[in-house]
Amino acid sequence: MDASNSAGYEFTNDWFGQNIPIWDQLIPRFSPTKFLEIGSYEGRSTCYLIEKFAVQAPIDIHCIDTWEGGVEHDKSTMSDVERRFDKNIALAQAGTKQPALVTKHKKFSNLALADLIAAGKSLNFDVVYVDGSHQAPDVLTDCVMSFQLLRAGGLMIFDDYIWTMEAMGKQDAFNMPKPAIDAFLNIFQRKMQIVRGAPVYQLYAAKVGA
Ligand SMILES: C[S@@+](CC[C@H](N)C(=O)[O-])C[C@H]1O[C@@H](n2cnc3c(N)ncnc32)[C@H](O)[C@@H]1O
């Protein structure tokens, strides 16, 4: 997508649109008003959350991103990406029935997550979306730290479960989210339960233990 849509948004990438059918049916089951997003880019997924959930009650979204890009991004474009994020979020907020508070945390996710834990936000969030760095050590850190912030019964969404930076047959586990997500879910197996029936490009797991 390289053009503004009817709402006036500016998105140059649409990695998110394919998730909408499953998000539409899955996320409302968690009655969410508090969201934590790791990896916001131009705000495509954030705008979806604002449009979809700032309807019955005010919502609160915390967006973590360096706006410097990951290894797969062209870093020279990222200041424009952040400008588009700000514009897109303002547009989405202007169109809601209920207030949608969006807090930007412009820093590396490990530092932003540590700040949120230190600020007493443990168990605060209904939904955590892990879509930041795609490098396995970063993904594992994001999963373990954001687990502390997810309420019991809340939903964690792992994007790019089967993404690889290298071509098939030449994959490097370091550059793949899957080994990190698998390690996290294996180690937290008594505390997280995979939500069955969802497609595997994203993985969905509910927190079932403290
Ligand atoms: C795939 S994009 C997010 C896409 C977004 N959720 C959407 O719907 O369009 C990944 C984002 O993660 C950010 N990122 C990568 N590594 C990061 C890190 N270690 N800490 C914080 N943000 C990071 C990048 O700057 C990029 O904007």
The ligand as an SDF file (V2000), in Angstrom:
LIG
                    3D

 27 29  0  0  0  0  0  0  0  0999 V2000
    7.4630   -4.9090   11.8050 C   0  0  0  0  0  0  0  0  0  0  0  0
    7.5930   -3.3160   12.4360 S   0  0  0  0  0  0  0  0  0  0  0  0
    6.0880   -3.1220   13.3600 C   0  0  0  0  0  0  0  0  0  0  0  0
    4.8700   -3.1140   12.4680 C   0  0  0  0  0  0  0  0  0  0  0  0
    3.6080   -2.5630   13.0820 C   0  0  0  0  0  0  0  0  0  0  0  0
    3.1560   -3.3530   14.2360 N   0  0  0  0  0  0  0  0  0  0  0  0
    2.5260   -2.4680   12.0030 C   0  0  0  0  0  0  0  0  0  0  0  0
    1.4070   -2.9250   12.2180 O   0  0  0  0  0  0  0  0  0  0  0  0
    2.7810   -1.9000   10.9410 O   0  0  0  0  0  0  0  0  0  0  0  0
    8.8280   -3.4850   13.6910 C   0  0  0  0  0  0  0  0  0  0  0  0
    9.1820   -2.1910   14.4510 C   0  0  0  0  0  0  0  0  0  0  0  0
    9.9780   -2.5810   15.5700 O   0  0  0  0  0  0  0  0  0  0  0  0
   10.9430   -1.5800   15.8210 C   0  0  0  0  0  0  0  0  0  0  0  0
   12.0610   -2.2200   16.5360 N   0  0  0  0  0  0  0  0  0  0  0  0
   12.9590   -3.1360   16.0550 C   0  0  0  0  0  0  0  0  0  0  0  0
   13.7930   -3.5200   17.0340 N   0  0  0  0  0  0  0  0  0  0  0  0
   13.4130   -2.8600   18.1640 C   0  0  0  0  0  0  0  0  0  0  0  0
   13.8860   -2.8430   19.5180 C   0  0  0  0  0  0  0  0  0  0  0  0
   14.9170   -3.6010   19.9180 N   0  0  0  0  0  0  0  0  0  0  0  0
   13.2580   -2.0460   20.4100 N   0  0  0  0  0  0  0  0  0  0  0  0
   12.1990   -1.2630   20.0280 C   0  0  0  0  0  0  0  0  0  0  0  0
   11.7180   -1.2410   18.7580 N   0  0  0  0  0  0  0  0  0  0  0  0
   12.3090   -2.0330   17.8500 C   0  0  0  0  0  0  0  0  0  0  0  0
   11.3200   -1.0310   14.4490 C   0  0  0  0  0  0  0  0  0  0  0  0
   11.7870    0.2970   14.5680 O   0  0  0  0  0  0  0  0  0  0  0  0
    9.9990   -1.1720   13.6700 C   0  0  0  0  0  0  0  0  0  0  0  0
    9.3090    0.0660   13.6290 O   0  0  0  0  0  0  0  0  0  0  0  0
  1  2  1  0
  2  3  1  0
  2 10  1  0
  3  4  1  0
  4  5  1  0
  5  6  1  0
  5  7  1  0
  7  8  2  0
  7  9  1  0
 10 11  1  0
 11 12  1  0
 11 26  1  0
 12 13  1  0
 13 14  1  0
 13 24  1  0
 14 15  1  0
 14 23  1  0
 15 16  2  0
 16 17  1  0
 17 18  1  0
 17 23  2  0
 18 19  1  0
 18 20  2  0
 20 21  1  0
 21 22  2  0
 22 23  1  0
 24 25  1  0
 24 26  1  0
 26 27  1  0
M  CHG  2   2   1   9  -1
M  END
$$$$
